[in-house]
């Protein structure tokens, strides 16, 4: 039969592998945080293992001694600053299926390839949406092992509470134990977003962040509209190119950081129960860990026993980690 031909299966499998690279690139461009991590060189390839262990530097290691005469004793008091954050891998699989009926109805090598192309785009689009949904809002019912930014979910990174008073754990580390480095900045806009509040949050991330600056802001559609309105009095016309980031997405800018509409934030609450409006993120403090053998890997196309069809599975193993939280911010109740 057409779908069980070894030669045909090999052709389809080869086609899917070729398409995979293009679709993976599209996935990163579509998920703003992952795209920023990629540009920052923070994609980490691992080879197996049961858990993702990420080193966290949460306190200063040693003290500074000024040498005025040159005979001063060096302060050798040091702290054991290294901590390890631990997360389980998030493993997922999504099949690309082609039935015998479809194969018979679309005879010819090119027709078969078109089916494979369409299915690849559909499956990768589904994976994209689910990954982004969990990372941003934490409300995926499928990829629950993937870490989320939303601190309202157990293990979420960013909490809607005053800096220094936050509780809970992230990557297995108690946030309350490291109030100056493993807690994020926070502002509640009180239902009336202002530029001043956004500026204050941005400043706090600069003051307390260990390195780099916020380079990406995710805003709910409602919050984005409010921010857009606040800019109207100062709006100027510019070229499309100037409004695009490195991936070609159109974005407003705040404090030099692109502001993206993030639909997954609509209707989502932060850990304080108020609408989650904006994330201020420093991509240099995030890493995306992937397994080198399961990074959207396409398995061979094989017949499905008991069914007149064949399938190729797309295997994904990944995890989002954060080395420090003080350089990130969260703004709630700013959708109006």
BALOBA-1460 file (C-alpha; in Angstrom, 3 decimals):
// residues 336
<rec num="1" residu="x" x="0.000" y="0.000" z="0.000"/>
<rec num="2" residu="x" x="1.193" y="3.591" z="-0.577"/>
<rec num="3" residu="x" x="1.503" y="4.430" z="3.092"/>
<rec num="4" residu="x" x="3.434" y="1.296" z="3.978"/>
<rec num="5" residu="x" x="5.991" y="1.490" z="1.178"/>
<rec num="6" residu="x" x="9.458" y="1.597" z="2.736"/>
<rec num="7" residu="x" x="10.742" y="3.954" z="0.046"/>
<rec num="8" residu="x" x="7.772" y="6.266" z="0.405"/>
<rec num="9" residu="x" x="8.034" y="6.258" z="4.202"/>
<rec num="10" residu="x" x="11.709" y="7.190" z="3.934"/>
<rec num="11" residu="x" x="10.898" y="10.061" z="1.564"/>
<rec num="12" residu="x" x="8.239" y="11.397" z="3.906"/>
<rec num="13" residu="x" x="10.515" y="11.039" z="6.932"/>
<rec num="14" residu="x" x="13.300" y="12.901" z="5.137"/>
<rec num="15" residu="x" x="10.858" y="15.644" z="4.152"/>
<rec num="16" residu="x" x="9.695" y="16.045" z="7.742"/>
<rec num="17" residu="x" x="13.271" y="16.315" z="9.007"/>
<rec num="18" residu="x" x="14.019" y="19.028" z="6.455"/>
<rec num="19" residu="x" x="10.877" y="20.927" z="7.434"/>
<rec num="20" residu="x" x="11.661" y="20.506" z="11.130"/>
<rec num="21" residu="x" x="14.484" y="23.069" z="11.176"/>
<rec num="22" residu="x" x="12.291" y="25.707" z="9.552"/>
<rec num="23" residu="x" x="9.430" y="25.045" z="11.951"/>
<rec num="24" residu="x" x="11.712" y="25.099" z="15.007"/>
<rec num="25" residu="x" x="12.973" y="28.517" z="13.882"/>
<rec num="26" residu="x" x="9.356" y="29.637" z="13.524"/>
<rec num="27" residu="x" x="8.615" y="28.353" z="17.022"/>
<rec num="28" residu="x" x="11.387" y="30.443" z="18.560"/>
<rec num="29" residu="x" x="10.376" y="33.537" z="16.618"/>
<rec num="30" residu="x" x="6.759" y="33.099" z="17.737"/>
<rec num="31" residu="x" x="7.619" y="32.739" z="21.460"/>
<rec num="32" residu="x" x="9.251" y="36.040" z="22.358"/>
<rec num="33" residu="x" x="11.029" y="34.855" z="25.516"/>
<rec num="34" residu="x" x="12.563" y="31.805" z="23.818"/>
<rec num="35" residu="x" x="13.629" y="33.959" z="20.880"/>
<rec num="36" residu="x" x="15.359" y="36.364" z="23.275"/>
<rec num="37" residu="x" x="17.071" y="33.465" z="25.083"/>
<rec num="38" residu="x" x="18.289" y="32.169" z="21.735"/>
<rec num="39" residu="x" x="19.727" y="35.571" z="20.792"/>
<rec num="40" residu="x" x="21.409" y="35.779" z="24.208"/>
<rec num="41" residu="x" x="23.055" y="32.387" z="23.618"/>
<rec num="42" residu="x" x="21.176" y="30.819" z="26.518"/>
<rec num="43" residu="x" x="20.012" y="27.612" z="24.875"/>
<rec num="44" residu="x" x="21.711" y="24.760" z="26.739"/>
<rec num="45" residu="x" x="21.982" y="21.327" z="25.113"/>
<rec num="46" residu="x" x="22.121" y="18.400" z="27.509"/>
<rec num="47" residu="x" x="22.625" y="14.688" z="26.951"/>
<rec num="48" residu="x" x="20.074" y="12.756" z="28.952"/>
<rec num="49" residu="x" x="19.644" y="12.844" z="32.728"/>
<rec num="50" residu="x" x="16.581" y="12.670" z="34.935"/>
<rec num="51" residu="x" x="16.592" y="16.300" z="36.081"/>
<rec num="52" residu="x" x="17.727" y="19.749" z="35.009"/>
<rec num="53" residu="x" x="20.163" y="21.196" z="37.552"/>
<rec num="54" residu="x" x="20.987" y="24.887" z="37.164"/>
<rec num="55" residu="x" x="23.599" y="26.711" z="39.288"/>
<rec num="56" residu="x" x="22.223" y="29.709" z="41.170"/>
<rec num="57" residu="x" x="24.468" y="32.459" z="42.535"/>
<rec num="58" residu="x" x="22.362" y="34.042" z="45.242"/>
<rec num="59" residu="x" x="24.756" y="35.887" z="47.572"/>
<rec num="60" residu="x" x="28.172" y="37.555" z="47.383"/>
<rec num="61" residu="x" x="31.084" y="35.125" z="47.680"/>
<rec num="62" residu="x" x="33.730" y="37.274" z="49.408"/>
<rec num="63" residu="x" x="34.507" y="40.735" z="50.795"/>
<rec num="64" residu="x" x="36.485" y="43.586" z="49.242"/>
<rec num="65" residu="x" x="39.581" y="44.841" z="51.057"/>
<rec num="66" residu="x" x="41.063" y="48.240" z="50.184"/>
<rec num="67" residu="x" x="44.843" y="48.306" z="50.039"/>
<rec num="68" residu="x" x="45.895" y="51.740" z="51.268"/>
<rec num="69" residu="x" x="49.399" y="50.948" z="52.556"/>
<rec num="70" residu="x" x="49.710" y="47.505" z="51.072"/>
<rec num="71" residu="x" x="50.058" y="45.897" z="54.500"/>
<rec num="72" residu="x" x="46.353" y="45.476" z="55.238"/>
<rec num="73" residu="x" x="45.134" y="42.005" z="56.065"/>
<rec num="74" residu="x" x="42.889" y="40.550" z="53.371"/>
<rec num="75" residu="x" x="39.376" y="39.773" z="54.553"/>
<rec num="76" residu="x" x="39.059" y="36.054" z="53.822"/>
<rec num="77" residu="x" x="35.487" y="35.716" z="55.051"/>
<rec num="78" residu="x" x="33.579" y="33.907" z="52.285"/>
<rec num="79" residu="x" x="30.107" y="32.542" z="51.778"/>
<rec num="80" residu="x" x="29.051" y="29.342" z="50.111"/>
<rec num="81" residu="x" x="27.082" y="31.104" z="47.413"/>
<rec num="82" residu="x" x="26.363" y="28.209" z="45.101"/>
<rec num="83" residu="x" x="22.921" y="26.688" z="45.167"/>
<rec num="84" residu="x" x="21.440" y="24.306" z="42.664"/>
<rec num="85" residu="x" x="17.943" y="24.722" z="41.297"/>
<rec num="86" residu="x" x="16.405" y="21.427" z="40.237"/>
<rec num="87" residu="x" x="13.532" y="20.796" z="37.851"/>
<rec num="88" residu="x" x="12.146" y="17.715" z="36.173"/>
<rec num="89" residu="x" x="12.336" y="17.603" z="32.413"/>
<rec num="90" residu="x" x="9.173" y="18.347" z="30.489"/>
<rec num="91" residu="x" x="8.754" y="15.518" z="27.974"/>
<rec num="92" residu="x" x="6.157" y="15.641" z="25.224"/>
<rec num="93" residu="x" x="5.297" y="13.853" z="22.012"/>
<rec num="94" residu="x" x="3.000" y="14.812" z="19.141"/>
<rec num="95" residu="x" x="2.375" y="12.492" z="16.170"/>
<rec num="96" residu="x" x="2.137" y="13.351" z="12.486"/>
<rec num="97" residu="x" x="-0.321" y="10.855" z="11.003"/>
<rec num="98" residu="x" x="-1.081" y="10.092" z="7.375"/>
<rec num="99" residu="x" x="-3.859" y="7.615" z="6.643"/>
<rec num="100" residu="x" x="-4.045" y="5.151" z="3.784"/>
<rec num="101" residu="x" x="-7.190" y="6.881" z="2.558"/>
<rec num="102" residu="x" x="-5.363" y="10.195" z="2.339"/>
<rec num="103" residu="x" x="-2.482" y="8.525" z="0.568"/>
<rec num="104" residu="x" x="-4.754" y="6.871" z="-2.001"/>
<rec num="105" residu="x" x="-6.617" y="10.123" z="-2.558"/>
<rec num="106" residu="x" x="-3.383" y="12.019" z="-3.114"/>
<rec num="107" residu="x" x="-1.250" y="9.758" z="-5.265"/>
<rec num="108" residu="x" x="2.138" y="10.927" z="-6.384"/>
<rec num="109" residu="x" x="5.270" y="11.752" z="-4.463"/>
<rec num="110" residu="x" x="4.694" y="15.508" z="-4.492"/>
<rec num="111" residu="x" x="1.116" y="15.148" z="-3.268"/>
<rec num="112" residu="x" x="2.325" y="13.009" z="-0.358"/>
<rec num="113" residu="x" x="4.973" y="15.580" z="0.516"/>
<rec num="114" residu="x" x="2.360" y="18.355" z="0.552"/>
<rec num="115" residu="x" x="0.355" y="16.382" z="3.083"/>
<rec num="116" residu="x" x="3.472" y="15.909" z="5.222"/>
<rec num="117" residu="x" x="4.262" y="19.635" z="5.024"/>
<rec num="118" residu="x" x="0.753" y="20.589" z="6.088"/>
<rec num="119" residu="x" x="0.716" y="18.138" z="8.981"/>
<rec num="120" residu="x" x="4.147" y="19.262" z="10.177"/>
<rec num="121" residu="x" x="2.982" y="22.895" z="10.296"/>
<rec num="122" residu="x" x="-0.195" y="21.919" z="12.132"/>
<rec num="123" residu="x" x="1.600" y="19.841" z="14.759"/>
<rec num="124" residu="x" x="4.403" y="22.340" z="15.320"/>
<rec num="125" residu="x" x="1.853" y="25.135" z="15.601"/>
<rec num="126" residu="x" x="0.015" y="23.147" z="18.255"/>
<rec num="127" residu="x" x="3.245" y="22.533" z="20.191"/>
<rec num="128" residu="x" x="4.148" y="26.223" z="19.904"/>
<rec num="129" residu="x" x="0.856" y="27.353" z="21.391"/>
<rec num="130" residu="x" x="0.978" y="24.841" z="24.230"/>
<rec num="131" residu="x" x="4.582" y="25.657" z="25.162"/>
<rec num="132" residu="x" x="3.897" y="29.393" z="25.156"/>
<rec num="133" residu="x" x="0.680" y="28.925" z="27.118"/>
<rec num="134" residu="x" x="2.487" y="27.113" z="29.914"/>
<rec num="135" residu="x" x="5.536" y="29.393" z="30.038"/>
<rec num="136" residu="x" x="3.497" y="32.600" z="30.113"/>
<rec num="137" residu="x" x="0.328" y="31.721" z="32.005"/>
<rec num="138" residu="x" x="1.010" y="28.324" z="33.559"/>
<rec num="139" residu="x" x="-2.474" y="27.067" z="32.651"/>
<rec num="140" residu="x" x="-1.651" y="24.321" z="30.162"/>
<rec num="141" residu="x" x="-3.405" y="21.108" z="31.114"/>
<rec num="142" residu="x" x="-0.840" y="19.096" z="29.136"/>
<rec num="143" residu="x" x="2.683" y="20.487" z="29.674"/>
<rec num="144" residu="x" x="2.378" y="20.841" z="33.436"/>
<rec num="145" residu="x" x="6.031" y="19.804" z="33.988"/>
<rec num="146" residu="x" x="7.270" y="22.885" z="32.103"/>
<rec num="147" residu="x" x="8.260" y="25.768" z="34.389"/>
<rec num="148" residu="x" x="6.116" y="28.892" z="34.191"/>
<rec num="149" residu="x" x="6.665" y="32.587" z="34.813"/>
<rec num="150" residu="x" x="3.355" y="32.860" z="36.660"/>
<rec num="151" residu="x" x="3.909" y="32.619" z="40.406"/>
<rec num="152" residu="x" x="0.207" y="31.933" z="40.960"/>
<rec num="153" residu="x" x="1.042" y="28.383" z="39.872"/>
<rec num="154" residu="x" x="3.022" y="26.149" z="42.243"/>
<rec num="155" residu="x" x="6.699" y="26.481" z="41.372"/>
<rec num="156" residu="x" x="6.155" y="29.576" z="39.192"/>
<rec num="157" residu="x" x="9.007" y="32.066" z="39.018"/>
<rec num="158" residu="x" x="7.440" y="35.529" z="39.428"/>
<rec num="159" residu="x" x="5.199" y="36.390" z="42.371"/>
<rec num="160" residu="x" x="2.840" y="39.337" z="42.706"/>
<rec num="161" residu="x" x="4.062" y="40.391" z="46.127"/>
<rec num="162" residu="x" x="6.396" y="43.053" z="47.490"/>
<rec num="163" residu="x" x="10.082" y="42.431" z="46.852"/>
<rec num="164" residu="x" x="11.636" y="40.889" z="49.950"/>
<rec num="165" residu="x" x="8.393" y="39.394" z="51.297"/>
<rec num="166" residu="x" x="7.716" y="36.681" z="48.735"/>
<rec num="167" residu="x" x="7.249" y="33.055" z="49.709"/>
<rec num="168" residu="x" x="7.013" y="29.768" z="47.878"/>
<rec num="169" residu="x" x="9.574" y="27.799" z="45.922"/>
<rec num="170" residu="x" x="10.926" y="27.899" z="42.396"/>
<rec num="171" residu="x" x="13.174" y="25.174" z="41.005"/>
<rec num="172" residu="x" x="13.016" y="23.620" z="44.473"/>
<rec num="173" residu="x" x="14.611" y="26.675" z="46.153"/>
<rec num="174" residu="x" x="12.840" y="28.604" z="48.922"/>
<rec num="175" residu="x" x="12.354" y="32.209" z="47.755"/>
<rec num="176" residu="x" x="12.072" y="33.509" z="51.331"/>
<rec num="177" residu="x" x="15.589" y="32.260" z="52.111"/>
<rec num="178" residu="x" x="17.111" y="34.648" z="49.548"/>
<rec num="179" residu="x" x="15.030" y="37.850" z="49.685"/>
<rec num="180" residu="x" x="17.590" y="39.959" z="47.789"/>
<rec num="181" residu="x" x="18.371" y="37.686" z="44.860"/>
<rec num="182" residu="x" x="15.687" y="35.048" z="44.436"/>
<rec num="183" residu="x" x="12.675" y="37.353" z="44.528"/>
<rec num="184" residu="x" x="11.344" y="39.470" z="41.680"/>
<rec num="185" residu="x" x="10.346" y="43.128" z="41.502"/>
<rec num="186" residu="x" x="6.626" y="43.896" z="41.716"/>
<rec num="187" residu="x" x="4.133" y="46.719" z="41.244"/>
<rec num="188" residu="x" x="0.353" y="46.676" z="41.390"/>
<rec num="189" residu="x" x="-1.053" y="49.453" z="39.193"/>
<rec num="190" residu="x" x="-4.289" y="49.632" z="41.182"/>
<rec num="191" residu="x" x="-6.432" y="49.414" z="38.069"/>
<rec num="192" residu="x" x="-4.922" y="52.512" z="36.456"/>
<rec num="193" residu="x" x="-1.715" y="51.888" z="34.500"/>
<rec num="194" residu="x" x="0.738" y="54.776" z="34.196"/>
<rec num="195" residu="x" x="4.103" y="55.354" z="32.567"/>
<rec num="196" residu="x" x="5.462" y="56.271" z="36.004"/>
<rec num="197" residu="x" x="4.628" y="52.816" z="37.379"/>
<rec num="198" residu="x" x="6.235" y="51.070" z="34.435"/>
<rec num="199" residu="x" x="9.292" y="53.294" z="34.842"/>
<rec num="200" residu="x" x="9.526" y="52.500" z="38.548"/>
<rec num="201" residu="x" x="9.391" y="48.770" z="37.865"/>
<rec num="202" residu="x" x="12.061" y="49.055" z="35.180"/>
<rec num="203" residu="x" x="14.320" y="51.033" z="37.532"/>
<rec num="204" residu="x" x="13.947" y="48.433" z="40.284"/>
<rec num="205" residu="x" x="15.017" y="45.639" z="37.933"/>
<rec num="206" residu="x" x="18.121" y="47.677" z="37.052"/>
<rec num="207" residu="x" x="18.936" y="48.414" z="40.691"/>
<rec num="208" residu="x" x="18.649" y="44.848" z="41.957"/>
<rec num="209" residu="x" x="19.442" y="42.798" z="38.847"/>
<rec num="210" residu="x" x="22.907" y="41.185" z="38.987"/>
<rec num="211" residu="x" x="23.722" y="41.739" z="35.302"/>
<rec num="212" residu="x" x="22.184" y="42.987" z="32.095"/>
<rec num="213" residu="x" x="18.890" y="44.790" z="31.723"/>
<rec num="214" residu="x" x="15.281" y="44.002" z="30.958"/>
<rec num="215" residu="x" x="15.222" y="43.340" z="27.223"/>
<rec num="216" residu="x" x="11.684" y="42.071" z="26.705"/>
<rec num="217" residu="x" x="8.297" y="43.121" z="28.083"/>
<rec num="218" residu="x" x="5.236" y="40.904" z="27.634"/>
<rec num="219" residu="x" x="1.913" y="42.721" z="27.982"/>
<rec num="220" residu="x" x="-1.639" y="41.445" z="28.030"/>
<rec num="221" residu="x" x="-3.724" y="42.718" z="25.098"/>
<rec num="222" residu="x" x="-5.638" y="44.983" z="27.482"/>
<rec num="223" residu="x" x="-2.478" y="46.389" z="29.071"/>
<rec num="224" residu="x" x="-0.837" y="46.843" z="25.676"/>
<rec num="225" residu="x" x="-3.825" y="48.886" z="24.516"/>
<rec num="226" residu="x" x="-3.588" y="51.115" z="27.590"/>
<rec num="227" residu="x" x="0.148" y="51.631" z="27.064"/>
<rec num="228" residu="x" x="-0.495" y="52.388" z="23.393"/>
<rec num="229" residu="x" x="-2.998" y="55.032" z="24.455"/>
<rec num="230" residu="x" x="-0.556" y="56.586" z="26.919"/>
<rec num="231" residu="x" x="1.904" y="57.067" z="24.066"/>
<rec num="232" residu="x" x="-0.520" y="58.788" z="21.695"/>
<rec num="233" residu="x" x="0.392" y="62.313" z="22.760"/>
<rec num="234" residu="x" x="4.054" y="61.581" z="22.073"/>
<rec num="235" residu="x" x="3.557" y="59.393" z="19.025"/>
<rec num="236" residu="x" x="5.669" y="59.920" z="15.933"/>
<rec num="237" residu="x" x="5.587" y="58.217" z="12.580"/>
<rec num="238" residu="x" x="8.473" y="55.901" z="11.789"/>
<rec num="239" residu="x" x="9.412" y="53.197" z="9.325"/>
<rec num="240" residu="x" x="8.292" y="49.608" z="9.712"/>
<rec num="241" residu="x" x="11.936" y="48.545" z="9.972"/>
<rec num="242" residu="x" x="12.523" y="50.757" z="13.018"/>
<rec num="243" residu="x" x="9.502" y="49.217" z="14.737"/>
<rec num="244" residu="x" x="10.665" y="45.645" z="14.170"/>
<rec num="245" residu="x" x="12.793" y="43.592" z="16.489"/>
<rec num="246" residu="x" x="15.484" y="41.216" z="15.216"/>
<rec num="247" residu="x" x="12.862" y="38.599" z="14.389"/>
<rec num="248" residu="x" x="10.730" y="40.967" z="12.343"/>
<rec num="249" residu="x" x="7.900" y="41.316" z="14.876"/>
<rec num="250" residu="x" x="6.274" y="44.713" z="15.242"/>
<rec num="251" residu="x" x="6.594" y="46.041" z="18.776"/>
<rec num="252" residu="x" x="6.300" y="49.211" z="20.789"/>
<rec num="253" residu="x" x="9.302" y="50.086" z="22.943"/>
<rec num="254" residu="x" x="9.611" y="51.074" z="26.597"/>
<rec num="255" residu="x" x="12.958" y="52.062" z="28.069"/>
<rec num="256" residu="x" x="14.713" y="50.515" z="25.090"/>
<rec num="257" residu="x" x="12.926" y="47.164" z="25.542"/>
<rec num="258" residu="x" x="10.392" y="45.855" z="23.001"/>
<rec num="259" residu="x" x="6.855" y="45.494" z="24.346"/>
<rec num="260" residu="x" x="4.959" y="42.561" z="22.855"/>
<rec num="261" residu="x" x="1.276" y="41.724" z="22.945"/>
<rec num="262" residu="x" x="0.963" y="38.398" z="24.748"/>
<rec num="263" residu="x" x="-2.550" y="36.975" z="24.229"/>
<rec num="264" residu="x" x="-1.924" y="34.230" z="26.800"/>
<rec num="265" residu="x" x="-1.974" y="36.865" z="29.572"/>
<rec num="266" residu="x" x="-5.577" y="37.841" z="28.847"/>
<rec num="267" residu="x" x="-7.826" y="36.746" z="31.708"/>
<rec num="268" residu="x" x="-4.922" y="35.400" z="33.782"/>
<rec num="269" residu="x" x="-4.361" y="36.459" z="37.395"/>
<rec num="270" residu="x" x="-1.120" y="36.848" z="39.310"/>
<rec num="271" residu="x" x="-0.463" y="35.324" z="42.715"/>
<rec num="272" residu="x" x="-2.180" y="38.315" z="44.389"/>
<rec num="273" residu="x" x="-5.444" y="37.503" z="42.592"/>
<rec num="274" residu="x" x="-5.311" y="40.618" z="40.386"/>
<rec num="275" residu="x" x="-5.028" y="40.591" z="36.578"/>
<rec num="276" residu="x" x="-1.533" y="39.775" z="35.402"/>
<rec num="277" residu="x" x="-0.714" y="42.655" z="33.052"/>
<rec num="278" residu="x" x="2.989" y="42.753" z="32.220"/>
<rec num="279" residu="x" x="6.222" y="40.812" z="32.625"/>
<rec num="280" residu="x" x="9.537" y="42.718" z="32.605"/>
<rec num="281" residu="x" x="12.121" y="40.080" z="31.693"/>
<rec num="282" residu="x" x="15.900" y="39.890" z="31.398"/>
<rec num="283" residu="x" x="16.593" y="37.057" z="28.948"/>
<rec num="284" residu="x" x="20.211" y="36.862" z="30.142"/>
<rec num="285" residu="x" x="18.938" y="35.422" z="33.428"/>
<rec num="286" residu="x" x="16.946" y="32.629" z="31.766"/>
<rec num="287" residu="x" x="18.113" y="29.437" z="30.103"/>
<rec num="288" residu="x" x="16.221" y="26.977" z="27.970"/>
<rec num="289" residu="x" x="17.565" y="23.489" z="28.549"/>
<rec num="290" residu="x" x="16.967" y="20.933" z="25.807"/>
<rec num="291" residu="x" x="17.999" y="17.340" z="25.239"/>
<rec num="292" residu="x" x="20.184" y="17.106" z="22.147"/>
<rec num="293" residu="x" x="18.370" y="13.915" z="21.131"/>
<rec num="294" residu="x" x="14.868" y="15.242" z="21.773"/>
<rec num="295" residu="x" x="14.813" y="18.808" z="20.542"/>
<rec num="296" residu="x" x="11.749" y="18.537" z="18.310"/>
<rec num="297" residu="x" x="13.274" y="15.330" z="17.009"/>
<rec num="298" residu="x" x="11.326" y="13.626" z="14.208"/>
<rec num="299" residu="x" x="11.156" y="9.842" z="14.526"/>
<rec num="300" residu="x" x="10.972" y="7.548" z="11.482"/>
<rec num="301" residu="x" x="7.629" y="7.217" z="9.707"/>
<rec num="302" residu="x" x="6.190" y="3.823" z="10.626"/>
<rec num="303" residu="x" x="2.938" y="1.924" z="10.122"/>
<rec num="304" residu="x" x="0.550" y="1.957" z="13.090"/>
<rec num="305" residu="x" x="-0.424" y="-1.630" z="14.017"/>
<rec num="306" residu="x" x="-4.138" y="-2.184" z="13.670"/>
<rec num="307" residu="x" x="-4.753" y="0.998" z="11.658"/>
<rec num="308" residu="x" x="-4.542" y="1.846" z="7.978"/>
<rec num="309" residu="x" x="-2.152" y="4.698" z="8.577"/>
<rec num="310" residu="x" x="1.407" y="5.546" z="9.517"/>
<rec num="311" residu="x" x="2.883" y="8.111" z="11.876"/>
<rec num="312" residu="x" x="6.067" y="9.921" z="12.800"/>
<rec num="313" residu="x" x="6.361" y="11.238" z="16.345"/>
<rec num="314" residu="x" x="7.871" y="14.627" z="17.196"/>
<rec num="315" residu="x" x="9.724" y="14.251" z="20.504"/>
<rec num="316" residu="x" x="10.370" y="17.261" z="22.745"/>
<rec num="317" residu="x" x="12.340" y="17.427" z="25.990"/>
<rec num="318" residu="x" x="12.934" y="20.882" z="27.434"/>
<rec num="319" residu="x" x="12.848" y="23.018" z="30.552"/>
<rec num="320" residu="x" x="12.961" y="26.762" z="31.243"/>
<rec num="321" residu="x" x="15.233" y="27.776" z="34.127"/>
<rec num="322" residu="x" x="16.119" y="31.039" z="35.878"/>
<rec num="323" residu="x" x="19.517" y="31.729" z="37.442"/>
<rec num="324" residu="x" x="18.307" y="34.825" z="39.319"/>
<rec num="325" residu="x" x="14.924" y="36.494" z="39.853"/>
<rec num="326" residu="x" x="15.756" y="39.987" z="41.116"/>
<rec num="327" residu="x" x="16.347" y="41.300" z="37.591"/>
<rec num="328" residu="x" x="12.760" y="40.530" z="36.522"/>
<rec num="329" residu="x" x="9.529" y="42.340" z="37.295"/>
<rec num="330" residu="x" x="5.799" y="41.713" z="37.281"/>
<rec num="331" residu="x" x="3.019" y="44.301" z="37.004"/>
<rec num="332" residu="x" x="-0.567" y="43.456" z="37.912"/>
<rec num="333" residu="x" x="-3.893" y="45.269" z="37.752"/>
<rec num="334" residu="x" x="-2.785" y="47.433" z="34.849"/>
<rec num="335" residu="x" x="-5.353" y="46.467" z="32.225"/>
<rec num="336" residu="x" x="-7.154" y="49.820" z="32.438"/>
